[in-house]
Amino acid sequence: MPSAALISVASWLPEARLTNADLEQLVDTSDEWIRSRTGIAERRIAAPGDATSDLAARAGAIALDRAGVQPADVDLLIVATSTPDMVFPSTACLAQAKMGLTCPAYDLNAACTGFIYAIEMATAMIESGRARTIMVIGADVLSSIVDYTDRSTCILFGDGAGAVVLQASEEPGVLSVHLGADGTGADLLYVPAGGSAAPVTPENLAAGDTYLKMNGNEVFKFAVRAIPGVTKQALADSGLTTDDVDWLVPHQANQRITDTVAQRLGIAHERVVCRIEDIGNTSAASIPIALDSLYRDGRLRAGNILALVGFGAGLTYGAAIVRWTRED
Ligand SMILES: CC(C)(COP(=O)(O)OP(=O)(O)OC[C@H]1O[C@@H](n2cnc3c(N)ncnc32)[C@H](O)[C@@H]1OP(=O)(O)O)[C@@H](O)C(=O)NCCC(=O)NCCS
């Protein structure tokens, strides 16, 4: 059975920055409060007219180039997003056209865990022999559903995209993936209106129900409870322990969540990839963006064991244990 190796990674971030000082002008908050409670200093915001598929296609094009793969050779495109361009067609179809791909393409919504869920889908397709080369993109324009009058949420989120190309390989790549979901926590992080449960009306629009709502304390508790367990489970599935992890690449939601998770796993700070300070929470994009930082910094070595871990609305959570195989 072939393994699924990550043969490239890339990311794309908008130019515009929304700093804590900017947010001080919008809501009753302070740079000190935001930094100390979240670790965030600034976020990137998509340019007017740029949709999720635009960010996705730009990250995907770089990943394709780094992989040395021709568009015609991609067998499947999965875009993980919870801020699609529109209800349909899928953001994946729109990004597929922008990248000149010709393969099947679909969206996957597991919120901030979407990238890990998509890695599981891609790995299963490659291991079963149904596909040889798959592109997975995590992309979100959270600014399109953030209420910039709500200080408890608008400080957290930013826009961005990250992409990987997976390919069938004789060398072990994705070693194991463990996923979880608990729909009883759906109301802890959600967008009340705009779906079939509550189509947009003048009333719910005026009430701000088309914006993201969150119970921050409960989401925080869920994350620090669920993530250590699912990471250990995924490691155990590969016969590994936390001692084997060269890099923990967590979903970048809050520096305090990352620190607590790393401490509970017994993984030293130097082995944890932190990118939240300058980009905030970019949802499904955050893990591949962090992984790309590690790659571009030259810190990623062939043979390194990565624990990619995510959590988010759903509630969803998941961990992928990956052996990095690229030599440069
Ligand atoms: C949102 C979050 C930063 C809030 O931090 P917290 O330490 O839990 O703060 P609390 O919600 O308990 O609020 C504490 C106080 O700060 C206030 N506060 C909230 N946001 C504030 C802001 N931006 N600036 C200043 N004060 C703020 C609250 O109103 C509250 O005031 P009160 O004590 O007078 O009622 C934190 O809960 C969090 O990050 N949770 C996880 C969210 C997450 O990761 N979501 C995405 C998952 S994918």
The ligand as an SDF file (V2000), in Angstrom:
LIG
                    3D

 48 50  0  0  0  0  0  0  0  0999 V2000
  -12.0090   34.9800   23.9020 C   0  0  0  0  0  0  0  0  0  0  0  0
  -10.9440   34.8990   24.9810 C   0  0  0  0  0  0  0  0  0  0  0  0
   -9.6770   35.5690   24.5100 C   0  0  0  0  0  0  0  0  0  0  0  0
  -11.4500   35.6630   26.1960 C   0  0  0  0  0  0  0  0  0  0  0  0
  -10.4510   35.6240   27.1990 O   0  0  0  0  0  0  0  0  0  0  0  0
  -10.8420   35.3020   28.7050 P   0  0  0  0  0  0  0  0  0  0  0  0
   -9.6000   35.4130   29.4770 O   0  0  0  0  0  0  0  0  0  0  0  0
  -11.5570   33.9700   28.6750 O   0  0  0  0  0  0  0  0  0  0  0  0
  -11.7920   36.4740   29.0630 O   0  0  0  0  0  0  0  0  0  0  0  0
  -13.3250   36.4180   29.5190 P   0  0  0  0  0  0  0  0  0  0  0  0
  -14.1860   36.0120   28.3600 O   0  0  0  0  0  0  0  0  0  0  0  0
  -13.4170   35.6200   30.7840 O   0  0  0  0  0  0  0  0  0  0  0  0
  -13.5770   37.9240   29.8320 O   0  0  0  0  0  0  0  0  0  0  0  0
  -12.9220   38.5830   30.8980 C   0  0  0  0  0  0  0  0  0  0  0  0
  -13.3130   40.0350   30.8890 C   0  0  0  0  0  0  0  0  0  0  0  0
  -12.6930   40.6860   29.7680 O   0  0  0  0  0  0  0  0  0  0  0  0
  -13.6900   41.3730   29.0080 C   0  0  0  0  0  0  0  0  0  0  0  0
  -13.2860   41.3350   27.6130 N   0  0  0  0  0  0  0  0  0  0  0  0
  -13.6490   40.4640   26.6360 C   0  0  0  0  0  0  0  0  0  0  0  0
  -13.0570   40.7980   25.4800 N   0  0  0  0  0  0  0  0  0  0  0  0
  -12.3150   41.8940   25.7310 C   0  0  0  0  0  0  0  0  0  0  0  0
  -11.4780   42.7020   24.9560 C   0  0  0  0  0  0  0  0  0  0  0  0
  -11.2660   42.4530   23.6420 N   0  0  0  0  0  0  0  0  0  0  0  0
  -10.8470   43.7430   25.5340 N   0  0  0  0  0  0  0  0  0  0  0  0
  -11.0270   44.0180   26.8270 C   0  0  0  0  0  0  0  0  0  0  0  0
  -11.8190   43.2930   27.6270 N   0  0  0  0  0  0  0  0  0  0  0  0
  -12.4520   42.2450   27.0840 C   0  0  0  0  0  0  0  0  0  0  0  0
  -14.9690   40.6170   29.2680 C   0  0  0  0  0  0  0  0  0  0  0  0
  -16.0920   41.4330   29.0230 O   0  0  0  0  0  0  0  0  0  0  0  0
  -14.8200   40.2710   30.7200 C   0  0  0  0  0  0  0  0  0  0  0  0
  -15.1550   41.3840   31.4930 O   0  0  0  0  0  0  0  0  0  0  0  0
  -15.9790   41.2220   32.8700 P   0  0  0  0  0  0  0  0  0  0  0  0
  -15.0650   40.4200   33.7740 O   0  0  0  0  0  0  0  0  0  0  0  0
  -16.1800   42.6190   33.3030 O   0  0  0  0  0  0  0  0  0  0  0  0
  -17.2330   40.4860   32.5080 O   0  0  0  0  0  0  0  0  0  0  0  0
  -10.6660   33.4340   25.3930 C   0  0  0  0  0  0  0  0  0  0  0  0
  -11.7550   32.8990   26.1000 O   0  0  0  0  0  0  0  0  0  0  0  0
  -10.3760   32.5560   24.2170 C   0  0  0  0  0  0  0  0  0  0  0  0
   -9.4300   32.7930   23.4610 O   0  0  0  0  0  0  0  0  0  0  0  0
  -11.1490   31.4790   24.0750 N   0  0  0  0  0  0  0  0  0  0  0  0
  -10.9480   30.5480   22.9770 C   0  0  0  0  0  0  0  0  0  0  0  0
  -11.5410   31.1390   21.7390 C   0  0  0  0  0  0  0  0  0  0  0  0
  -11.0890   30.4250   20.5170 C   0  0  0  0  0  0  0  0  0  0  0  0
   -9.9780   29.9640   20.4380 O   0  0  0  0  0  0  0  0  0  0  0  0
  -11.9610   30.3850   19.5250 N   0  0  0  0  0  0  0  0  0  0  0  0
  -11.6690   29.8180   18.2650 C   0  0  0  0  0  0  0  0  0  0  0  0
  -11.6040   28.3490   18.3440 C   0  0  0  0  0  0  0  0  0  0  0  0
  -11.1940   27.6790   16.8080 S   0  0  0  0  0  0  0  0  0  0  0  0
  1  2  1  0
  2  3  1  0
  2  4  1  0
  2 36  1  0
  4  5  1  0
  5  6  1  0
  6  7  2  0
  6  8  1  0
  6  9  1  0
  9 10  1  0
 10 11  2  0
 10 12  1  0
 10 13  1  0
 13 14  1  0
 14 15  1  0
 15 16  1  0
 15 30  1  0
 16 17  1  0
 17 18  1  0
 17 28  1  0
 18 19  1  0
 18 27  1  0
 19 20  2  0
 20 21  1  0
 21 22  1  0
 21 27  2  0
 22 23  1  0
 22 24  2  0
 24 25  1  0
 25 26  2  0
 26 27  1  0
 28 29  1  0
 28 30  1  0
 30 31  1  0
 31 32  1  0
 32 33  2  0
 32 34  1  0
 32 35  1  0
 36 37  1  0
 36 38  1  0
 38 39  2  0
 38 40  1  0
 40 41  1  0
 41 42  1  0
 42 43  1  0
 43 44  2  0
 43 45  1  0
 45 46  1  0
 46 47  1  0
 47 48  1  0
M  END
$$$$
